[in-house]
């Protein structure tokens, strides 16, 4: 399974937005993650279209997470950024070539399509079983309880010295 790089950035944004006490500008999130502001804005727009974050305008504008972190799954983020299409799309190869199976005999998906569909369903179920809150807990476990609050303070403190 190959995901776009935007999924990783979007997941990191969702995690750090849980620590922000006010809206965070896209440019500040881009600076935190050392990525171009336009690339970060693209990922945030995808999250916004999916209703996972929302933007506010004005001097104190920026992005906020829209739901409790326990209600946003990794699958929600993956689908927001990369779409909901299955990873595998059957093209009915069995109906081609010198030993082609006639379409009327293809009443159910072939073994390859069934296996890939099962794998896709398992992958999606695994992603649906992990929330942003789970990632937050892992960050706290790995980096200590002050890691995210420190990032939250940095995010909302405004631009720092260059």
Steps between C-alpha positions, in 0.01 A plus 500: 500500500648831399361820646584853395738699715212733575345238727801513732493880517124503557526248783776701669289815466199335659713383792658839570174689451365312804754693709419846364286728712406722205498486118840427345599664170597262220835676474573421865418133447722502191784653702459240775521216251761664274287471188395763248198708601323422171541124550374525858205713388404230248487234774306729733250577224443126452442459874267801494295362210455180701388696806793389715637852545353840432662828422426834654580830333647817638803610697473204738388262228625154432395139532332314783404138530121463478438189707634328804823319411337172602242545223746544213648180364806452286265375229317835511829682436619259230171533314502879538843526338516204260131428440284200578568293188619144559870432460434226245269531201426182307522540124368149423826373354347151498279612208801571277747300295482160330345329804256779585207411721174611340334788689189292570716255698643780715216508751719573801833676551807294415727367777745787452227763537354321804839477671580864430155608617549310825840660552361848429215445748746384769724801439205739524373329816844538659510872416144547624603345832765764576409856591685827523459465878691170478782678318498780760532238775792341315675835464454564872633151579798534265591865559357581842187679615639848427589439134164587347415784741841650415424474129156648563655802673749543215227476237292775657788727608538650155801507271830459677842637413650369180 
